[in-house]
Amino acid sequence: MKIADVRVIQADIPVERPHKMSFTTLEMMNFVFVRLETGDGLVGWGEAACLGGPTWSEESSESVAATIERYIAPWLVGREAGEIEPLARELARRVQGNPFARAAVEMALWDLNGKALGVPVHRLLGGRVR
């Protein structure tokens, strides 16, 4: 199950009521969605929520999207999607820092594998917590 395509979608989604934080008031939530597709058409999704942009974290939705598009996607295409842990280790080596970008890609890999196996992701991660 090889990854054939990586797409990044940025979305600014308005909130129902403004959310006051110590440094700003959020009227929009900034998200980056990652869509991984295999050669046989299976799709997995991941996301990064960049609350408040770089005022809250070292990453913004723009930096997450750029990191994935420029550094992660070209390397990821053609790789075996079922090798989540080796891919995550290599990703951490290739892309220092950028935890939101890496997490969004890892989420998409887990989602893709859950769909391929016909099980929810929580089963892949050890099952339901009691």
N, C-alpha and C positions, 0 to 999 in steps of 0.2 A: 504494500500500500504506500506508494510514493506520492509525495506532495508535488502537485502539478502547478498550483497557482496560490499566490498570497495576495490578498487585497486588504487595503486599509481604508476605513470609512471614519471620518471625523463628524461628530454631531454635537451641536450646542442645543440642549433641550431645556426649554423654560420650566421653571419650577412653579408650583401652584401658588406658593407664597415665598417671598424673599427669605433667605436664610442668613441671619446675622452671625458673623464670625468676628473674632477680635480684630482682624486686619481688613475686613471687607464685608460687603453684603452680596451674597450670591443670588443672582436673578436667573442665571442659566447654569446648568451642569454641563461640563465639558467631558465628552466621552470619545474614546477611540475604540472602534470595533475592528477585530481582525477576523478575516474569513480565509480559512485554509480549505483548499479543494484537492482531492486526490485525482489521479488519472482516471479512475472509474466513477467519478462524479460524487463521491461522498464529501460532505461539507461539515467542518467544525468551526465553531465560533468562540472567540475570546473577547474580553473587553478590559479597558483601563479607564477608570474614573479619575480625572485630574481636577479635583475640587480646588477651585481658586487659582489654578495654574501655578506658576513658579513662586507665587507669594506663600504657598503652603508647602510645596515640595520642590525638589530640584528639577522635576519634570513638569512639562505642560503638555496639553494634547498635541500641540504642534511638534514638540520635540519627540514625543512618543511616536507619532506618525512618521516623522523623518527618520528616526532610528530604525524603525521596522522596514520602511521602504528602501532606505539606502544601504543598511548594513545587514539586516536579518533576512529579508525576503530573498535577495539574490543567493545567499548561502543556503537557505532552507529548501528552495525548489530542487526537486530531484532526490531529496533525502527520504529515508524510510520513516513514515509517521509513527509506526509502532514502537520506535526506540526512544520513548519519551525521556527517560532519565539520562541516557548518554547525550541526547540532543540538548537537554537543559544544562548539563555540565559544560558541553562545548560552547553553548550560547553564553554562559557566564564568563567563559574564558575569552571569547571573541568580542563581547560587548560588556565592558566594565561598567559598573553602576547601572543606571537605567532600569531599576527594578520594575517599574510599571510596564515598560515596553516588553521586557522579558516575561513578566507574568501574563500579559495578554496573549502572547504567543503560546506559552505553556498551557493556558486555559483552553485555547483552541485545539491544541494537540490532545489534551485529555478528552475534550468533547468529541473530537473526531474518532478517537479510539473507542469511546463508549458506544458511539453509533455503529462503528464497524462490528463490535461484539454484541450489539443489541442489549446493552445493560446501561443503567444510569452511572454517571461518573462516580457517585459515592461508593458504588460497589467496587470500582477499580481502586479506590483509595482506602479500602479496608472495611466497607460496609457501614451500616447505620450505627450511629452512636446511641447508646442507651442512656 
